[in-house]
Amino acid sequence: MTKPIPFKRGTTFSFVLEIPSTTVDGFFMDWGVKAQIRKQNNDNASGLIADLTTSWVDAETTRNLILSFSMTDKWPLGIAEVDVLYTAPSGQRMRSHTITFNIERDITQ
């Protein structure tokens, strides 16, 4: 099991997800992209921490996806999970691997 990535609450959440080189450039062009950060193992409404903003670094190549959220001051401490849901115009759906974060308390006020 991979160790969770540390993240300090109160800072801007910004994470770049790289699409594997085995995927052709532009594969995800015109696909819908959605990402949420949730409390670990909680798929219920109570587990939702935030709907993340998603944007491609280059919409033509769809190689690097930025997941972001600016106001994290109220995020709960502890282990959280993120994955990305890609939806093709045809309705086909694909998901990324799950990425685990440890939301840690912020010190400097």
Secondary structure, 3 states (H helix, E strand, C coil): CCCCEEEECCCCEEEEEECCCCCCCCCCCCCEEEEEEEECCCCCHHHEEEEEEEEECCCCCCCEEEEEECCCCCCCCEEEEEEEEEECCCCCEEECCCEEEEEECCCCC
